[in-house]
Amino acid sequence: WLAELGDVYQDLELTAEALACYLQARDLDPGRRRYTDKAGAAILSLRGQKEAISFWEEESAKDPEWSRPHFIRAKLLLADGRTAEAKREIGQAVTLKPGYRDYAKWQVRIENILYREESP
């Protein structure tokens, strides 16, 4: 019920309250990864990219077999202009979930951007 309450708060644009609910829901039921996704989105909205990057780094440390934190970090790092780090993160996501199309597309995209950045 905490996640649903968080959704209500989010609909009312009470992001700080929504975040508190999502984090509590995640802590009570760590297997429900959607709570973590919602918390990550709320952190990005409230605190910005750097805090969101840190949040997802912590989540990947808690669950090293989960590919999604690496994928989200790759996108956030790319948006922050940290292309080489983004390449490393998307590579980890692809390693953890080989054959997943979205990850493969982002990997190519990031590699192309890195190539353009490194070309004279």
trRosetta pair geometry for C-beta under 8 A, 3 or more apart (Angstrom, degrees):
i j d omega theta_ij theta_ji phi_ij phi_ji
1 4 5.4 -56 -154 40 45 113
1 5 6.2 48 148 -22 73 103
2 5 5.6 -53 -149 37 33 112
2 6 6.3 40 149 -23 64 103
2 21 4.7 -175 175 -168 82 83
2 22 7.6 174 134 -75 99 23
2 24 5.0 -116 -170 91 155 108
2 25 3.9 -169 88 -69 115 94
2 28 7.0 114 19 26 145 140
3 6 5.3 -49 -151 33 35 118
3 7 6.6 41 148 -23 64 99
3 21 6.6 155 -94 142 26 102
3 22 6.3 66 -116 -108 72 63
3 25 4.2 99 -54 -134 85 170
3 32 7.6 -98 -49 129 152 142
3 34 7.4 63 -153 104 150 101
3 35 5.4 -101 -93 -100 121 95
3 38 6.8 117 -147 43 97 159
4 7 5.5 -45 -152 29 36 115
4 8 6.8 40 148 -19 63 99
5 8 5.5 -48 -153 32 37 114
5 9 6.5 38 149 -16 66 103
5 21 4.9 -148 90 -135 97 149
6 9 5.6 -53 -149 38 34 112
6 10 6.1 36 151 -22 67 105
6 17 7.7 -172 -122 124 60 68
6 18 4.3 93 -166 -157 75 68
6 19 7.5 126 -142 -36 113 14
6 20 7.7 -169 -102 68 99 56
6 21 3.3 -163 -68 90 93 124
6 22 4.6 112 -143 -50 163 77
6 25 6.7 -93 -11 -7 137 135
6 38 6.4 98 125 141 138 140
6 42 7.8 -81 -174 -58 116 149
7 10 5.5 -51 -144 36 32 113
7 11 6.4 37 153 -21 64 102
7 18 7.3 97 -63 -135 17 110
7 38 7.8 -67 -74 -143 77 147
8 11 5.7 -52 -151 33 31 112
8 12 6.6 19 152 -8 63 109
9 12 5.7 -66 -151 45 32 105
9 14 4.2 -87 -169 77 86 106
9 15 7.4 152 136 -83 100 17
9 17 4.2 -137 -149 97 145 106
9 18 3.8 -168 93 -66 113 78
9 21 6.3 151 17 6 138 137
10 13 7.4 35 -177 -81 35 26
10 14 7.3 -96 -69 58 24 63
10 15 6.5 57 -115 -102 68 61
10 18 4.1 84 -59 -113 80 156
10 38 7.7 -96 -56 -167 153 110
10 42 7.1 -102 -98 -91 111 107
14 17 4.3 -4 139 33 111 119
14 18 6.1 134 94 -24 71 90
15 18 5.3 -54 -143 38 35 115
15 19 6.2 41 157 -25 67 102
15 42 5.3 169 -172 -150 91 90
15 45 5.3 -122 -147 104 153 128
15 46 5.2 -173 123 -67 126 101
16 19 5.7 -50 -150 31 30 114
16 20 6.8 33 151 -20 61 102
16 46 6.1 114 -79 -118 71 140
17 20 5.7 -50 -153 31 34 113
17 21 6.7 32 151 -16 64 105
18 21 5.8 -59 -155 37 33 111
18 22 6.2 31 152 -18 69 108
18 38 7.6 -107 158 160 104 109
18 42 5.4 -159 100 -110 104 138
19 22 5.7 -56 -144 38 32 110
19 23 6.2 30 159 -18 67 107
19 39 6.0 90 -146 -139 71 70
19 42 3.9 -175 -82 131 90 140
19 43 6.5 111 -128 -62 128 64
19 46 6.3 -43 -42 -10 149 151
20 23 6.0 -57 -147 37 27 109
20 24 6.4 25 156 -16 62 108
21 24 5.8 -58 -149 38 30 109
21 25 6.2 30 154 -20 66 108
22 25 5.6 -54 -145 37 31 112
22 26 6.2 34 154 -21 65 106
22 35 5.3 167 -165 -170 75 76
22 36 7.9 148 164 -83 105 18
22 38 4.5 -144 -125 102 137 106
22 39 3.9 -177 123 -71 123 81
22 42 6.0 160 27 8 148 143
23 26 5.6 -51 -147 35 31 113
23 27 6.3 30 155 -18 64 106
23 35 7.9 153 -82 159 16 105
23 39 5.3 104 -69 -120 68 134
24 27 5.7 -56 -147 38 32 110
24 28 6.2 26 156 -15 66 109
25 28 5.9 -61 -147 41 29 107
25 29 6.3 -32 171 37 66 101
25 32 7.1 -66 149 81 98 133
25 35 4.3 -147 104 -130 107 137
26 29 7.1 -90 -138 66 19 63
26 30 6.3 51 172 -105 66 56
26 32 7.2 -132 -111 75 53 89
26 35 4.0 -173 -72 117 77 121
26 36 5.2 102 -120 -68 131 69
26 39 5.9 -43 -26 -21 143 144
27 30 6.9 10 -134 -67 22 86
29 32 4.5 29 121 8 113 115
29 35 6.9 115 75 -3 95 150
30 62 7.8 -119 -161 156 128 131
32 35 5.0 63 105 -4 102 109
32 36 8.0 160 104 -5 60 84
33 36 5.2 -49 -161 35 56 115
33 37 6.4 61 143 -23 75 99
33 66 6.9 172 -116 -138 136 139
33 68 7.1 107 173 40 136 150
34 37 5.2 -47 -149 34 41 117
34 38 6.3 41 153 -19 68 102
35 38 5.8 -54 -149 38 32 109
35 39 6.3 33 151 -19 65 106
36 39 5.6 -53 -145 37 32 112
36 40 6.2 36 154 -22 65 106
36 59 5.8 116 -169 -130 132 138
37 40 5.7 -56 -150 35 28 113
37 41 6.6 27 154 -17 63 105
37 68 7.4 -49 -85 152 100 146
38 41 5.8 -52 -149 35 33 110
38 42 6.4 32 153 -18 65 106
39 42 5.7 -57 -149 38 32 111
39 43 6.3 34 153 -21 67 105
39 55 7.3 -154 125 -177 98 138
40 43 5.7 -51 -146 34 31 111
40 44 6.5 34 154 -20 63 103
40 52 6.2 85 -170 -150 78 92
40 55 5.6 170 -115 115 77 133
40 56 6.0 60 -129 -71 128 92
40 59 7.3 -45 -74 -21 120 154
40 72 6.5 14 162 161 151 162
41 44 5.7 -51 -151 34 32 113
41 45 6.4 30 152 -17 64 107
42 45 5.7 -56 -149 39 33 112
42 46 6.0 19 159 -9 68 114
43 46 6.0 -62 -136 47 28 102
43 47 5.3 -32 -174 35 68 115
43 51 5.5 -134 170 122 104 107
43 52 5.1 149 107 -92 103 73
43 55 4.9 92 96 -38 168 161
44 47 7.4 -64 -101 56 11 73
44 48 7.0 0 -158 -172 46 8
44 49 6.8 35 -139 -88 84 45
44 51 7.7 -174 -90 80 38 90
44 52 4.0 35 -83 -81 80 144
44 76 7.6 -127 -109 -106 119 122
46 51 7.9 -67 87 86 83 148
47 50 7.9 -97 137 68 93 74
47 51 3.6 -31 122 51 125 159
47 52 7.0 160 78 -41 96 73
48 51 5.6 91 65 19 69 101
48 52 6.9 -130 112 -6 34 98
49 52 5.6 -62 -145 39 30 111
49 53 6.2 34 158 -23 68 103
49 76 5.5 164 -156 -167 91 100
49 79 6.4 -140 -122 96 139 116
49 80 5.4 164 147 -74 144 110
50 53 5.7 -49 -149 31 31 113
50 54 6.6 30 152 -15 62 105
50 80 7.5 108 -73 -112 68 143
51 54 5.6 -54 -151 38 34 112
51 55 6.3 41 150 -25 66 104
52 55 5.4 -48 -146 32 34 117
52 56 6.5 27 158 -13 66 105
52 72 7.9 -104 158 150 106 113
52 76 5.6 -153 103 -123 113 151
53 56 6.2 -61 -150 40 28 104
53 57 6.4 33 150 -23 63 107
53 73 5.9 89 -141 -133 73 83
53 76 5.0 -166 -79 119 87 137
53 77 6.5 99 -119 -67 125 76
53 80 7.2 -21 -56 -18 142 153
54 57 5.5 -54 -148 33 33 115
54 58 6.5 34 154 -18 65 103
55 58 5.9 -58 -158 35 30 110
55 59 6.5 27 149 -18 65 107
56 59 5.3 -49 -144 36 39 114
56 60 6.4 40 156 -21 67 100
56 69 4.4 166 -173 -158 86 86
56 70 8.0 173 157 -59 114 23
56 72 5.1 -146 -120 90 151 114
56 73 4.6 -167 108 -63 134 92
56 76 7.1 153 23 17 145 145
57 60 6.0 -53 -149 34 30 108
57 61 6.7 31 151 -19 62 105
57 69 7.4 155 -75 167 20 121
57 73 6.5 93 -64 -102 71 139
58 61 5.7 -56 -153 34 33 112
58 62 6.5 33 151 -20 66 105
59 62 5.6 -53 -149 34 35 112
59 63 6.6 -23 168 32 68 98
59 66 7.4 -68 146 80 95 137
59 69 4.5 -172 93 -98 107 138
60 63 6.9 -81 -138 66 28 66
60 64 6.6 62 167 -108 68 48
60 66 6.8 -138 -117 72 60 93
60 69 3.8 -157 -63 99 90 140
60 70 5.9 93 -108 -54 139 75
60 73 7.2 -43 -27 -18 139 140
61 64 7.0 9 -141 -71 25 82
63 66 4.1 35 118 -2 116 120
63 69 7.5 134 68 -6 96 133
65 96 6.4 155 -167 -149 47 115
66 69 5.9 68 104 2 105 101
66 96 7.4 31 114 164 13 151
67 70 5.7 -65 -168 40 53 112
67 71 6.1 52 142 -24 82 107
67 92 7.6 179 -136 125 73 73
67 93 4.5 96 -175 -148 95 69
67 94 7.9 118 -151 -36 128 17
67 96 3.8 -178 -84 91 96 124
67 97 4.1 -71 -25 -10 167 116
67 100 7.3 143 112 19 160 158
67 103 7.0 -43 160 -84 132 147
68 71 5.3 -55 -145 36 39 115
68 72 6.2 33 161 -16 72 104
68 93 7.4 81 -81 -129 17 112
69 72 5.9 -55 -143 40 31 107
69 73 6.1 33 157 -18 65 108
70 73 5.7 -54 -144 40 29 112
70 74 6.3 37 153 -26 63 103
70 89 4.7 -176 -170 -175 76 79
70 90 7.0 156 144 -89 96 24
70 92 4.3 -130 -143 90 151 107
70 93 3.9 -169 96 -61 114 86
70 96 6.8 133 25 16 143 135
71 74 5.7 -51 -152 28 29 114
71 75 6.8 24 153 -14 62 103
71 89 7.4 178 -72 143 17 100
71 90 6.7 66 -115 -114 55 67
71 93 4.2 103 -61 -122 78 156
71 102 7.5 45 -151 115 141 109
71 103 5.9 -90 -102 -101 116 93
71 106 7.0 101 -149 60 88 160
72 75 5.8 -54 -153 36 35 109
72 76 6.3 31 152 -15 68 108
73 76 5.6 -59 -143 42 33 109
73 77 5.9 33 159 -20 69 109
73 86 7.8 -168 126 -117 69 60
73 89 4.5 -132 96 -150 105 152
74 77 5.9 -55 -142 39 25 109
74 78 6.3 29 156 -21 61 107
74 86 4.6 93 -159 -161 66 74
74 87 7.7 109 -138 -54 105 14
74 89 3.8 -164 -70 94 81 113
74 90 3.9 93 -130 -56 158 83
74 93 6.5 -85 -13 -4 137 134
74 106 6.4 101 115 146 136 131
74 110 6.6 -68 179 -72 113 153
75 78 5.7 -53 -148 34 29 113
75 79 6.5 28 154 -17 63 106
75 86 7.4 107 -56 -140 15 114
75 106 7.0 -64 -73 -146 88 140
76 79 5.7 -55 -149 37 32 111
76 80 6.3 25 152 -14 65 111
77 80 5.5 -61 -147 43 33 110
77 82 4.3 -79 -174 76 88 108
77 83 7.6 158 132 -81 95 19
77 85 4.6 -121 -170 97 145 106
77 86 4.0 -173 92 -72 110 82
77 89 6.1 135 17 11 142 142
78 81 7.8 59 179 -60 30 16
78 82 7.2 -95 -72 62 25 62
78 83 6.2 57 -119 -103 69 62
78 86 4.1 81 -59 -114 80 161
78 110 6.0 -106 -92 -109 129 100
78 113 7.1 82 -147 73 110 162
82 85 4.3 -11 146 37 110 120
82 86 6.0 133 98 -28 73 90
83 86 5.3 -54 -145 35 34 116
83 87 6.4 39 155 -25 66 99
83 110 6.5 166 -159 -165 83 85
83 113 5.5 -141 -131 113 131 110
83 114 4.8 171 148 -86 125 82
83 117 5.8 157 42 4 161 159
84 87 5.6 -47 -152 28 33 114
84 88 6.9 34 149 -18 62 101
84 114 6.5 108 -80 -124 58 122
85 88 5.6 -50 -154 33 38 113
85 89 6.5 34 151 -17 67 105
86 89 5.8 -56 -148 38 33 110
86 90 6.2 26 158 -15 69 106
86 110 5.1 -146 121 -139 110 132
87 90 6.2 -56 -142 39 28 104
87 91 6.2 34 154 -24 62 109
87 107 7.8 83 -141 -147 65 68
87 110 5.1 176 -87 138 69 123
87 111 6.5 95 -121 -80 112 64
87 114 5.6 13 -59 -50 135 152
88 91 5.7 -58 -153 34 28 116
88 92 6.7 28 151 -19 63 103
89 92 5.7 -53 -154 32 34 110
89 93 6.6 34 150 -19 66 103
90 93 5.4 -49 -149 35 39 115
90 94 6.3 40 151 -19 68 103
90 103 6.5 163 -166 -166 85 81
90 106 5.3 -145 -132 115 135 105
90 107 4.7 177 140 -91 124 72
90 110 5.4 158 16 19 153 154
91 94 5.8 -54 -147 37 31 110
91 95 6.3 35 152 -21 64 106
91 107 6.9 102 -77 -126 55 113
92 95 5.5 -52 -146 35 33 114
92 96 6.3 27 156 -15 65 107
93 96 5.9 -60 -149 40 29 107
93 97 6.4 -30 169 34 66 101
93 100 7.8 -85 148 65 93 134
93 103 4.9 -151 122 -134 112 127
94 97 6.9 -84 -135 66 23 65
94 98 6.3 56 169 -100 67 58
94 100 7.3 -148 -119 48 58 95
94 103 4.9 171 -82 142 73 123
94 104 6.5 100 -116 -79 115 61
94 107 5.5 23 -53 -65 141 144
95 98 6.9 4 -139 -61 21 89
97 100 4.4 16 131 -14 110 135
97 103 6.2 131 81 -6 106 157
99 104 7.7 -18 -155 -41 14 128
100 103 4.5 56 89 16 105 114
100 104 6.7 169 86 -15 52 89
101 104 5.6 -61 -146 38 32 111
101 105 6.2 31 159 -20 69 105
102 105 5.8 -53 -148 34 31 111
102 106 6.4 25 156 -13 64 107
103 106 5.9 -59 -149 41 31 108
103 107 6.2 38 151 -27 66 105
104 107 5.5 -50 -146 30 31 116
104 108 6.7 30 155 -15 63 102
105 108 6.0 -56 -154 36 31 108
105 109 6.3 31 150 -19 65 109
106 109 5.3 -52 -144 38 36 116
106 110 6.1 34 158 -18 69 105
107 110 6.0 -56 -146 38 27 107
107 111 6.3 26 155 -17 63 109
108 111 5.7 -57 -145 39 30 110
108 112 6.3 32 156 -21 65 106
109 112 5.9 -58 -152 34 27 111
109 113 6.5 25 153 -17 63 106
110 113 5.7 -53 -148 37 33 111
110 114 6.2 33 153 -18 66 107
111 114 5.6 -54 -145 39 32 112
111 115 6.3 38 153 -24 64 104
112 115 5.6 -51 -147 33 31 114
112 116 6.5 29 154 -16 63 104
113 116 5.8 -55 -151 37 32 109
113 117 6.3 32 151 -20 65 107
114 117 5.6 -54 -147 36 32 113
114 118 6.2 20 158 -11 66 110
115 118 6.1 -65 -146 43 27 102
115 119 6.2 32 156 -31 65 108
116 119 5.8 -50 -141 26 30 114
